[in-house]
Amino acid sequence: MTQGKQLDTALPAAATPASPANRWRAVFAFPNPVNEYAARITAGLVVLAAVATLVSGLGWGLVLIAAGFWLRVLFGPRISPFAVLSVKVLAPRVGRARLVPGPPKRFAQGIGAVLSTAAVVLFFSGLALGAWILLALLIVAASLESFAGFCLGCTIFGFLQKHGLIPEDVCEACNNIALRRP
């Protein structure tokens, strides 16, 4: 692949840009590659929201955090308020984008969606302690991403791909250094 093309975005030969399958694919598209700085800023915003929720003890904060994760998993950064703020406003102020593969970032958002959804279920089932423990785990993972640049979900993605549980073609750039952008 050349430097000007996005990674892992080839359409099937039979698909046309206007076909219903492609329209649905576009609705649920996740960018690939993604701006590392935007991902880290979004994680920082999640940390702020999660700490505020933990300190306040308000379960509805858990609902908002979970909704944000699901919006990012399903629709990429187009709808999630944190992601829009990160991608459109804050990351451009950091400087030139640092591009990294998108599938591991989407996987990490999926882990956040599952953890935060489980926290919502626990909280509204009367098991608040379990919800706060899950939220604390989420704070740790999001803090690692935001402040140290270590994406725990991306690491898990790489481990699963290395062991054949995620097919290599899901993220060719993850396995082939020549496809990575500088």
KARABEL-V294970 format. One record per residue. N is the residue number from 1. RES is the residue in one letter. SS is DSSP state (helix for helix, strand for strand, loop for the rest). OMEGA is omega in degrees with one decimal (none if undefined). D_FIRST is the distance of its C-alpha to the first C-alpha in Angstrom with 1 decimal. Layout:
BEGIN
n/res/ss/omega/d_first
N/RES/SS/OMEGA/D_FIRST
N/RES/SS/OMEGA/D_FIRST
END
This chain:
BEGIN
n/res/ss/omega/d_first
1/M/loop/179.6/0.0
2/T/loop/-178.7/3.7
3/Q/loop/-175.1/6.7
4/G/loop/-177.1/8.3
5/K/loop/174.6/6.8
6/Q/loop/-178.0/8.5
7/L/loop/169.2/7.9
8/D/loop/-176.8/9.5
9/T/loop/-178.2/10.9
10/A/loop/176.4/10.9
11/L/loop/174.8/14.5
12/P/loop/-176.7/16.6
13/A/loop/-177.7/17.3
14/A/loop/-177.5/21.0
15/A/loop/175.8/20.5
16/T/loop/-177.3/21.1
17/P/loop/-176.7/20.7
18/A/loop/-177.2/24.5
19/S/loop/179.1/25.1
20/P/helix/179.5/27.0
21/A/helix/-179.8/24.4
22/N/helix/176.9/21.8
23/R/helix/177.8/24.5
24/W/helix/178.5/25.3
25/R/helix/179.3/21.7
26/A/helix/178.6/21.5
27/V/helix/-176.6/24.8
28/F/loop/-177.8/23.7
29/A/loop/173.8/20.2
30/F/loop/-175.7/19.3
31/P/loop/175.9/16.8
32/N/loop/7.6/13.6
33/P/loop/177.7/13.2
34/V/strand/177.6/16.9
35/N/strand/-179.7/19.0
36/E/helix/-178.5/20.7
37/Y/helix/176.9/23.7
38/A/helix/178.6/24.2
39/A/helix/-179.6/24.1
40/R/helix/177.7/26.7
41/I/helix/177.3/28.9
42/T/helix/177.3/28.9
43/A/helix/177.4/30.0
44/G/helix/176.8/32.7
45/L/helix/176.2/34.0
46/V/helix/178.3/34.1
47/V/helix/179.9/36.1
48/L/helix/-179.7/38.5
49/A/helix/-177.9/39.1
50/A/helix/177.9/39.5
51/V/helix/177.7/42.0
52/A/helix/178.5/43.9
53/T/helix/-179.9/44.1
54/L/helix/-178.5/45.3
55/V/helix/-177.6/47.9
56/S/helix/-177.8/49.2
57/G/loop/-178.3/49.2
58/L/loop/-179.3/48.3
59/G/helix/-179.3/46.6
60/W/helix/173.3/45.2
61/G/helix/175.7/42.9
62/L/helix/179.5/41.3
63/V/helix/-179.8/40.8
64/L/helix/178.5/39.0
65/I/helix/179.4/36.8
66/A/helix/179.3/35.9
67/A/helix/178.6/35.4
68/G/helix/178.1/32.9
69/F/helix/-179.2/30.9
70/W/helix/177.2/30.9
71/L/helix/-180.0/29.9
72/R/helix/179.2/26.8
73/V/helix/-173.8/25.9
74/L/helix/-170.8/26.5
75/F/helix/-177.4/25.4
76/G/helix/-175.6/23.2
77/P/helix/-174.1/24.6
78/R/helix/-171.5/26.0
79/I/loop/-177.9/29.5
80/S/loop/-179.9/30.4
81/P/helix/178.8/32.7
82/F/helix/-177.9/31.6
83/A/helix/178.3/27.8
84/V/helix/178.1/28.6
85/L/helix/-179.5/30.8
86/S/helix/-174.0/28.2
87/V/helix/-172.5/25.2
88/K/helix/-172.2/27.2
89/V/helix/-169.8/30.0
90/L/helix/-177.6/29.8
91/A/helix/178.0/26.3
92/P/helix/178.3/26.0
93/R/helix/179.4/29.2
94/V/helix/-178.4/27.8
95/G/loop/-178.2/25.4
96/R/loop/-177.5/21.8
97/A/loop/170.8/19.6
98/R/loop/-173.0/18.3
99/L/strand/177.9/15.3
100/V/strand/-179.8/15.2
101/P/loop/-177.8/13.9
102/G/helix/-176.1/16.1
103/P/helix/177.6/17.3
104/P/helix/178.8/19.5
105/K/helix/177.1/21.0
106/R/helix/176.9/21.8
107/F/helix/179.2/23.4
108/A/helix/176.4/25.4
109/Q/helix/177.8/26.6
110/G/helix/176.7/27.7
111/I/helix/177.0/29.7
112/G/helix/178.5/31.3
113/A/helix/180.0/32.1
114/V/helix/179.8/33.8
115/L/helix/-177.4/35.8
116/S/helix/176.3/36.9
117/T/helix/176.3/37.9
118/A/helix/177.9/39.8
119/A/helix/177.4/41.5
120/V/helix/-178.9/42.6
121/V/helix/179.6/44.0
122/L/helix/-177.6/45.9
123/F/helix/-176.3/47.3
124/F/helix/172.1/48.6
125/S/loop/179.1/49.9
126/G/loop/179.8/52.1
127/L/loop/-174.2/50.2
128/A/helix/-179.0/49.3
129/L/helix/177.3/49.1
130/G/helix/178.2/46.3
131/A/helix/-178.5/44.4
132/W/helix/175.8/44.9
133/I/helix/177.3/43.7
134/L/helix/178.2/40.5
135/L/helix/177.1/40.1
136/A/helix/175.8/40.8
137/L/helix/178.2/37.9
138/L/helix/178.2/35.6
139/I/helix/179.0/36.9
140/V/helix/-177.9/36.1
141/A/helix/-179.5/32.5
142/A/helix/177.1/31.9
143/S/helix/176.8/33.6
144/L/helix/179.1/31.5
145/E/helix/-173.3/28.3
146/S/helix/-170.8/30.0
147/F/helix/-178.0/32.0
148/A/helix/-179.1/30.3
149/G/loop/179.0/26.6
150/F/loop/-179.0/26.9
151/C/loop/-179.2/25.5
152/L/helix/178.0/27.7
153/G/helix/178.2/26.0
154/C/helix/177.8/22.6
155/T/helix/177.1/24.4
156/I/helix/176.8/25.9
157/F/helix/179.4/22.6
158/G/helix/177.9/21.3
159/F/helix/-179.6/24.6
160/L/helix/178.5/24.5
161/Q/helix/179.4/21.0
162/K/helix/-178.5/22.1
163/H/loop/173.0/25.1
164/G/loop/179.9/23.5
165/L/loop/170.3/25.0
166/I/loop/-177.8/21.7
167/P/loop/-179.7/19.2
168/E/helix/-176.9/16.1
169/D/helix/175.1/14.0
170/V/helix/178.1/15.5
171/C/loop/180.0/13.4
172/E/helix/-179.4/10.8
173/A/helix/178.4/10.1
174/C/helix/-177.5/13.9
175/N/helix/-174.3/14.0
176/N/loop/-176.2/11.1
177/I/helix/179.4/11.8
178/A/helix/179.4/8.8
179/L/helix/-180.0/6.8
180/R/loop/178.2/9.9
181/R/loop/179.0/10.8
182/P/loop/none/13.9
END
